[in-house]
Amino acid sequence: MSAAAGQSSATGGMFISRAQATIFLGGALLFMLLFFVGPMLMVIWSSLQPPSGGTFANYERVYNDGYYWRVLLNTLRISMWVTITTFILGYTLSYYMNFHLKSPMARRAIYIIVVLPLFTSNIVRSFGWIVLLGRDGLINDGMRIVGLTDGPVQLLYTSGSIIVALSYVMLPFMVLTVNSIFQNINPSVIEASRDLGAGPIVTFLKVTFPLSLPGVVAGSLIVFTLSVSAYVTPSIMSGGRVAVMPILIYDYYMVQLDFSMGATLAVLLLATTIAIIGVYLFILRRYSNR
């Protein structure tokens, strides 16, 4: 009897009271309101307070000026290419590590190589790519030695250089996210597919890839949102020749001191990103239901 009472009391000790739960949730909710919802509402309010014109003057200005839409589309295009590039490289690497690489030491070495860039500043990594992609950089010198080009090729200060540098920065997020899903896939499911006569390609398309889709979705969302809002890497790799929305927003805030217009562009970028993510998740849900 005493043992049962002791077990029940020990079990009851694992739960918290309603008052404690309210305090914990209230603290988290207060933190979200102060540091996430509050600043976002301030940005929206600032976008509706232009120095001159009506309440929506800034939004009318953006709507009627094609320059802002070109910059927005360029930002989304670069982010899409970064997401696609990191997906191809990250998914391939994760698949090889989990299903073909048998040595634990080799896996750890690859993990270290993949995660190592996260310990380096974005500025240092960007300047490293400048050394590689410059007119007298290692890549141009290598192409001239091999005979692919007669002179230096413009690799730096282009959209391509931004995509390469951002893909290098975002690759660890894709690899770690997809790899965590691969580790939870039961190998017996894949073996059962092969025992039933399915080839490697059919097994991958019908079993492995659908099971890894949650990791692909999470990784692509992380990479896309971080790429859309990236400032340091595009500002260094563009050399002022390629405009993206974070650079334009920074220019309005810190150079022109037009906080209202900067807030308007920030709201536009956020709303567009949320809409794209919503459509992406809707399409994936339709696909998963089918």
Secondary structure, DSSP 8 states (H G I E B T S, - for coil): -HHHHHHHHHHHTTS--HHHHHHHHHHHHHHHIIIIIHHHHHHHHHHT--SSS-TTHHHHHHHH-HHHHHHHHHHHHHHHHHHHHHHHHHHHHHHHHHHT---HHHHHHHHHHHHGGGGS-HHHHHHHHHHHHSTTSHHHHHHHHHTS-SS----SSSHHHHHHHHHHHHHHHHHHHHHHHHTTS-HHHHHHHHHTT--HHHHIIIIIHHHHHHHHHHHHHHHHHHHHT--HHHHHHHTTSS--HHHHHHIIIIIS--HHHHHHHHHHHHHHHHHHHHHHHHHHHHHHH-
